[in-house]
Amino acid sequence: MTSFKHLPNRHNTRSVKWDKVKAIYGDADVQPLWVADMDLEIAEPIKQALKDRVDHGVFGYTFTDDLLDQLVTNWLDTQHDFNVSTASLIYSPGVLETIHMTILTQTEEHDKVLIQTPVYFPFHSMIKNHNRELVKNPLINTNGHYTIDFEDLEAKFKDGVKAMIFCSPHNPVGRVWTEPELKRVLELAEAYNVLIISDEIHADLVYQGSKHIPIGSLDSPIQEQIITLMSPTKSFNLAGLQVSYAIVPDKKVRMQLRHAFSKYGITMLNTLGITALEAAYSNGKHWLDDLLKLLATNKQLVEDTFENEPLVQVTKAEGTYLLWLDLNALNLDHDTLKTWMETEAKLGLNSGITFGENGSGFMRMNIASPTAYIKEALDKLTDALAKHKKNA
């Protein structure tokens, strides 16, 4: 069993989270809890596989093969009851790259592409950067529990939306969508002929009491209108190794995506990324199970810490290792809140406004670290809140 008690020293490793703290926050003493990677060592079988591959000493051109395809489809079947044909797989360096290519190949300039805010901030910019019209379907927040506004979603679909970027599990609000919710999304997409681009990179990171259901696994007349995007990088802390895959049932769409990747020079994966994917899906399950226990412990610690604190409402995440903290009771505008968090609490979290206008007053906190590190951050935030109350 992995204990996850050790906090790796990530300084001087070109870590975005750690080595850019002073550049981003203006103070090297700010404790980083923002970028969505883990302050945890990877699973030993993955580490050993990478060591063995490095010891081989040759890093020429590599390719994906039937063995890798089978490992991916077996993982999807055993973990998510998702029966996928190996022929439907496309590999790419990352989920975002595949979303970019999907927007380029499956929509035209000025087409409407919908997102559900507050949501992962690159979704906003990539739609605009490709000269598509950004359409927002804001989620409904009811006492810290988010749901889909289906009435608004239908109205937006009816108004000509061509594609929808669906975040499942949802980053940052932590929802794991239920089967009835997913079926309603499918019904509306069928009625208005909307392509679903489903980012499911957090699929393996779901807490007890919830179950991730890939939207493409549900019986639907529009299964070929669903592109599902997944990766081992979030689940196994491999973001720097650049490896992901898409499930694309429609043969014509697969060919269009492959042509687009080739056109833009994206023709193969990182050699070590392939090695890590193979090791993760072959021998990483026990580590992942231990990780989920750690995340549940950390999540509970955060919830317990602020259970009786009126200034902080913790959105109860059903999945991901990202917690969505509602700090609107502080009555600070989003810039002031960000500055207060950095200077008074000495914590580096993601500002909620970057996820959409309805993220104002919120902060996103990464809890994928040893429990002691999370406890240290909570103590700092608790002290800052006490000082704020005293000065109010």
C-alpha positions as CSV (number, residue, x, y, z in Angstrom):
1,M,0.0,0.0,0.0
2,T,1.3,3.5,-0.9
3,S,1.4,5.9,2.0
4,F,1.8,9.2,0.1
5,K,3.3,10.8,3.2
6,H,6.4,12.2,1.4
7,L,6.3,15.6,-0.3
8,P,8.7,15.5,-3.3
9,N,11.0,18.4,-3.7
10,R,10.0,19.8,-7.1
11,H,12.1,22.9,-7.0
12,N,14.6,23.2,-9.9
13,T,12.8,20.7,-12.0
14,R,11.2,23.3,-14.3
15,S,7.9,22.6,-12.5
16,V,5.2,25.1,-13.6
17,K,3.6,24.8,-10.2
18,W,6.7,25.2,-8.1
19,D,9.4,27.0,-10.1
20,K,7.1,29.8,-11.4
21,V,5.6,30.7,-8.0
22,K,7.5,34.0,-7.6
23,A,6.9,34.9,-11.3
24,I,3.2,34.3,-10.9
25,Y,2.5,35.4,-7.4
26,G,5.3,37.8,-6.7
27,D,6.4,36.0,-3.6
28,A,8.4,32.7,-3.5
29,D,6.8,31.9,-0.1
30,V,3.3,31.4,-1.5
31,Q,2.2,27.8,-1.2
32,P,1.1,26.5,-4.6
33,L,-2.2,24.5,-4.9
34,W,-3.2,25.4,-8.4
35,V,-1.9,23.5,-11.4
36,A,-3.7,20.2,-11.9
37,D,-0.9,17.9,-11.3
38,M,0.0,16.0,-8.1
39,D,2.7,16.6,-5.5
40,L,3.1,12.8,-5.3
41,E,5.5,10.3,-6.7
42,I,4.2,8.1,-9.5
43,A,3.4,4.4,-9.1
44,E,6.4,2.2,-8.6
45,P,5.6,0.0,-11.6
46,I,5.4,3.0,-13.9
47,K,8.7,4.4,-12.5
48,Q,10.4,1.1,-13.0
49,A,9.1,0.8,-16.6
50,L,10.4,4.3,-17.3
51,K,13.8,3.5,-15.8
52,D,14.1,0.3,-17.9
53,R,13.2,2.3,-21.0
54,V,15.8,4.9,-20.2
55,D,18.4,2.2,-19.5
56,H,17.8,0.9,-23.0
57,G,19.5,4.1,-24.1
58,V,17.9,4.6,-27.5
59,F,15.1,7.0,-28.1
60,G,14.2,6.8,-31.8
61,Y,10.9,7.1,-33.5
62,T,8.1,5.0,-31.9
63,F,4.6,4.0,-32.7
64,T,1.4,2.8,-31.0
65,D,0.4,-0.8,-31.7
66,D,-2.3,-3.5,-31.1
67,L,-1.0,-4.3,-27.6
68,L,-1.4,-0.6,-26.5
69,D,-4.8,-0.5,-28.2
70,Q,-5.9,-3.6,-26.3
71,L,-4.6,-2.2,-23.0
72,V,-6.6,1.0,-23.5
73,T,-9.8,-0.8,-24.4
74,N,-9.4,-3.3,-21.5
75,W,-9.0,-0.4,-19.1
76,L,-12.1,1.3,-20.4
77,D,-14.1,-2.0,-20.1
78,T,-13.0,-2.9,-16.6
79,Q,-13.0,0.6,-15.1
80,H,-15.9,2.1,-16.8
81,D,-18.0,-0.6,-18.5
82,F,-17.2,1.1,-21.8
83,N,-17.0,-1.4,-24.6
84,V,-14.8,0.3,-27.3
85,S,-13.5,-1.0,-30.6
86,T,-9.7,-0.7,-30.9
87,A,-10.4,0.7,-34.4
88,S,-12.1,3.8,-32.9
89,L,-8.9,4.9,-31.0
90,I,-6.8,7.9,-32.0
91,Y,-3.8,8.9,-29.9
92,S,-2.5,12.4,-29.4
93,P,-0.1,14.3,-27.1
94,G,-3.0,15.7,-25.1
95,V,-6.8,16.1,-24.7
96,L,-6.6,19.9,-25.5
97,E,-4.8,19.2,-28.8
98,T,-7.6,16.8,-29.8
99,I,-10.2,19.3,-28.9
100,H,-8.4,21.9,-31.1
101,M,-8.4,19.5,-34.0
102,T,-12.0,18.5,-33.5
103,I,-13.1,22.2,-33.6
104,L,-11.0,22.7,-36.7
105,T,-12.3,19.7,-38.6
106,Q,-15.9,19.4,-37.4
107,T,-17.0,23.0,-37.2
108,E,-16.7,26.1,-39.5
109,E,-15.7,29.6,-38.7
110,H,-18.5,31.5,-36.8
111,D,-20.2,28.2,-35.8
112,K,-21.5,28.2,-32.3
113,V,-19.7,26.0,-29.8
114,L,-21.1,25.6,-26.3
115,I,-19.5,25.2,-22.9
116,Q,-21.0,24.9,-19.4
117,T,-19.6,27.5,-17.1
118,P,-17.8,27.7,-14.7
119,V,-15.5,25.4,-16.6
120,Y,-11.8,24.7,-17.5
121,F,-10.5,28.0,-18.8
122,P,-8.8,26.8,-22.0
123,F,-12.2,25.9,-23.4
124,H,-13.1,29.5,-23.5
125,S,-10.0,30.7,-25.4
126,M,-9.7,27.9,-27.9
127,I,-13.2,28.5,-29.2
128,K,-12.5,32.2,-29.7
129,N,-9.0,31.6,-31.1
130,H,-10.5,29.4,-33.8
131,N,-13.0,32.2,-34.7
132,R,-16.0,30.3,-33.5
133,E,-18.8,31.8,-31.5
134,L,-18.6,31.0,-27.7
135,V,-22.0,30.0,-26.3
136,K,-22.4,29.6,-22.5
137,N,-24.8,27.3,-20.7
138,P,-24.2,28.3,-17.1
139,L,-24.6,25.6,-14.5
140,I,-27.1,26.1,-11.7
141,N,-25.6,26.4,-8.3
142,T,-28.0,25.4,-5.5
143,N,-26.4,25.6,-2.1
144,G,-23.1,24.3,-3.5
145,H,-24.5,21.6,-5.7
146,Y,-24.3,22.2,-9.4
147,T,-26.8,20.9,-12.0
148,I,-27.3,21.5,-15.7
149,D,-29.8,24.1,-16.8
150,F,-31.6,21.9,-19.4
151,E,-34.1,24.6,-20.3
152,D,-31.3,27.0,-21.2
153,L,-29.3,24.2,-22.9
154,E,-32.2,23.4,-25.2
155,A,-32.7,27.0,-26.0
156,K,-29.0,27.4,-26.9
157,F,-29.1,24.1,-29.0
158,K,-32.2,25.3,-30.8
159,D,-30.5,28.6,-31.6
160,G,-27.9,26.7,-33.8
161,V,-25.2,25.3,-31.6
162,K,-23.0,23.1,-33.7
163,A,-20.8,21.4,-31.0
164,M,-20.7,21.2,-27.2
165,I,-17.5,20.7,-25.1
166,F,-18.8,18.5,-22.3
167,C,-16.6,18.3,-19.1
168,S,-17.2,14.9,-17.3
169,P,-16.3,14.7,-14.5
170,H,-16.6,18.5,-14.3
171,N,-13.6,20.7,-13.7
172,P,-13.8,22.8,-11.4
173,V,-17.2,22.0,-9.7
174,G,-16.5,18.3,-9.2
175,R,-19.8,17.0,-10.5
176,V,-20.0,13.4,-11.7
177,W,-23.0,13.4,-14.0
178,T,-25.7,10.8,-13.4
179,E,-27.2,8.6,-16.0
180,P,-30.4,10.6,-16.2
181,E,-28.5,13.8,-16.7
182,L,-26.3,12.2,-19.4
183,K,-29.3,10.8,-21.2
184,R,-31.0,14.2,-21.3
185,V,-27.9,15.7,-22.8
186,L,-28.0,13.0,-25.5
187,E,-31.7,13.5,-26.2
188,L,-31.1,17.2,-26.8
189,A,-28.0,16.6,-28.9
190,E,-30.0,14.2,-31.0
191,A,-32.9,16.6,-31.4
192,Y,-30.7,19.5,-32.5
193,N,-27.9,17.6,-34.2
194,V,-25.1,18.7,-31.9
195,L,-21.7,17.1,-31.8
196,I,-20.6,16.2,-28.3
197,I,-16.9,16.6,-27.5
198,S,-16.6,14.9,-24.1
199,D,-13.5,15.7,-22.0
200,E,-13.3,12.8,-19.6
201,I,-9.7,13.1,-18.5
202,H,-10.8,12.9,-14.8
203,A,-12.8,9.7,-15.3
204,D,-10.7,7.6,-13.0
205,L,-10.8,10.1,-10.1
206,V,-14.3,9.6,-8.6
207,Y,-15.2,9.3,-4.9
208,Q,-17.2,6.6,-3.2
209,G,-20.9,7.1,-3.8
210,S,-20.5,8.3,-7.4
211,K,-19.7,6.4,-10.6
212,H,-18.3,7.9,-13.8
213,I,-20.4,6.9,-16.8
214,P,-18.8,7.7,-20.2
215,I,-21.4,9.5,-22.2
216,G,-20.4,7.5,-25.2
217,S,-21.1,4.2,-23.4
218,L,-24.8,4.9,-23.2
219,D,-27.1,3.4,-25.8
220,S,-28.0,6.3,-28.2
221,P,-28.9,6.8,-31.8
222,I,-26.1,9.5,-31.9
223,Q,-23.2,7.5,-30.6
224,E,-21.2,8.5,-33.7
225,Q,-21.7,12.1,-32.8
226,I,-19.7,11.7,-29.6
227,I,-16.0,12.1,-29.4
228,T,-14.7,10.9,-26.0
229,L,-11.3,12.2,-24.8
230,M,-9.3,10.4,-22.1
231,S,-5.8,10.0,-20.8
232,P,-3.8,8.3,-17.9
233,T,-2.0,11.6,-17.2
234,K,-4.4,13.0,-14.6
235,S,-5.0,9.6,-13.0
236,F,-1.4,8.7,-12.7
237,N,0.4,12.1,-12.5
238,L,2.0,11.9,-15.9
239,A,1.0,15.3,-17.4
240,G,4.6,16.1,-18.5
241,L,4.8,12.9,-20.6
242,Q,2.1,14.1,-23.1
243,V,-0.1,11.1,-23.9
244,S,-3.8,10.8,-24.5
245,Y,-6.4,9.1,-26.7
246,A,-9.8,9.7,-28.2
247,I,-12.6,7.3,-28.9
248,V,-14.1,8.3,-32.3
249,P,-16.7,5.9,-33.5
250,D,-17.3,7.6,-36.8
251,K,-14.8,6.4,-39.4
252,K,-15.0,9.6,-41.5
253,V,-14.4,11.8,-38.5
254,R,-11.4,9.6,-37.5
255,M,-9.9,10.1,-40.9
256,Q,-10.5,13.9,-40.8
257,L,-8.8,14.1,-37.3
258,R,-5.9,12.0,-38.4
259,H,-5.4,14.1,-41.5
260,A,-5.5,17.3,-39.4
261,F,-2.9,15.9,-36.9
262,S,-0.7,15.0,-39.8
263,K,-1.2,18.4,-41.5
264,Y,0.0,20.2,-38.3
265,G,2.9,17.8,-37.8
266,I,1.5,15.9,-34.8
267,T,2.3,12.4,-35.9
268,M,3.6,10.4,-32.9
269,L,3.6,10.3,-29.1
270,N,6.4,10.9,-26.7
271,T,8.3,7.6,-26.4
272,L,8.2,7.7,-22.6
273,G,4.6,8.6,-22.7
274,I,3.8,5.3,-24.4
275,T,5.9,3.4,-21.9
276,A,4.1,5.1,-19.0
277,L,0.6,4.5,-20.5
278,E,1.4,0.8,-20.9
279,A,2.7,0.5,-17.3
280,A,-0.2,2.5,-15.8
281,Y,-2.9,0.4,-17.5
282,S,-1.0,-2.9,-16.9
283,N,0.1,-2.4,-13.3
284,G,-1.1,0.9,-11.9
285,K,-4.5,-0.1,-10.5
286,H,-3.4,-0.7,-6.8
287,W,-1.6,2.7,-6.7
288,L,-4.8,4.4,-8.1
289,D,-6.9,2.7,-5.5
290,D,-4.6,4.0,-2.8
291,L,-4.6,7.5,-4.4
292,L,-8.4,7.7,-4.2
293,K,-8.2,6.9,-0.5
294,L,-5.8,9.8,0.0
295,L,-7.9,12.2,-2.0
296,A,-11.0,11.2,0.0
297,T,-9.1,11.9,3.2
298,N,-7.9,15.3,2.0
299,K,-11.4,16.2,0.7
300,Q,-12.9,15.3,4.0
301,L,-10.3,17.3,5.9
302,V,-11.1,20.4,3.9
303,E,-14.9,19.9,4.3
304,D,-14.5,19.4,8.1
305,T,-12.2,22.4,8.5
306,F,-14.8,24.8,7.1
307,E,-18.0,23.0,8.2
308,N,-18.8,25.7,10.7
309,E,-17.1,28.6,8.8
310,P,-19.7,30.9,7.3
311,L,-17.1,32.6,5.1
312,V,-16.2,29.5,3.2
313,Q,-18.5,27.0,1.5
314,V,-16.8,23.9,0.1
315,T,-18.6,22.5,-3.0
316,K,-18.8,18.8,-2.3
317,A,-16.8,17.2,-5.1
318,E,-18.0,13.9,-6.5
319,G,-14.9,13.6,-8.6
320,T,-11.5,15.1,-9.5
321,Y,-8.8,16.3,-7.0
322,L,-9.9,19.9,-7.4
323,L,-12.1,21.6,-4.8
324,W,-14.2,24.6,-5.6
325,L,-14.3,27.0,-2.7
326,D,-17.0,29.6,-2.4
327,L,-15.6,32.7,-0.7
328,N,-18.2,35.2,-1.8
329,A,-19.1,35.8,1.9
330,L,-15.9,37.7,2.2
331,N,-17.5,40.4,0.0
332,L,-14.3,40.9,-2.0
333,D,-14.2,41.5,-5.8
334,H,-12.3,38.8,-7.7
335,D,-9.0,40.8,-8.0
336,T,-9.0,41.7,-4.3
337,L,-9.9,38.1,-3.3
338,K,-6.9,36.8,-5.4
339,T,-4.6,39.3,-3.8
340,W,-5.9,38.5,-0.3
341,M,-5.4,34.8,-0.8
342,E,-1.8,35.3,-1.9
343,T,-0.7,38.0,0.6
344,E,-2.8,37.2,3.7
345,A,-3.1,33.4,3.4
346,K,0.1,32.9,1.4
347,L,-1.7,30.4,-0.8
348,G,-1.6,30.1,-4.6
349,L,-5.0,28.9,-5.8
350,N,-6.8,29.3,-9.2
351,S,-9.0,32.4,-9.3
352,G,-12.6,31.4,-10.0
353,I,-13.2,34.2,-12.5
354,T,-11.0,32.5,-15.0
355,F,-13.5,29.7,-15.3
356,G,-16.3,32.1,-16.2
357,E,-18.2,35.1,-14.8
358,N,-20.2,32.8,-12.5
359,G,-16.8,31.8,-10.9
360,S,-16.4,35.2,-9.4
361,G,-15.8,34.9,-5.6
362,F,-14.6,31.3,-5.9
363,M,-11.1,29.7,-5.8
364,R,-10.0,26.3,-7.1
365,M,-7.8,24.2,-4.7
366,N,-5.7,21.2,-5.7
367,I,-5.7,18.6,-3.0
368,A,-3.5,16.0,-4.7
369,S,-0.7,16.3,-2.1
370,P,0.3,14.6,1.1
371,T,-2.3,15.3,3.8
372,A,0.2,17.2,6.0
373,Y,0.7,19.6,3.1
374,I,-3.0,20.2,2.8
375,K,-3.3,20.6,6.5
376,E,-0.6,23.3,6.4
377,A,-2.6,25.2,3.7
378,L,-5.8,24.9,5.7
379,D,-4.1,26.3,8.8
380,K,-2.9,29.3,6.8
381,L,-6.3,30.0,5.4
382,T,-8.0,29.6,8.8
383,D,-5.6,32.1,10.3
384,A,-6.2,34.5,7.4
385,L,-9.9,34.2,7.9
386,A,-9.6,34.9,11.6
387,K,-7.5,38.0,10.9
388,H,-10.1,39.2,8.4
389,K,-12.9,38.8,10.9
390,K,-10.9,40.7,13.5
391,N,-10.3,43.6,11.1
392,A,-13.8,43.7,9.6
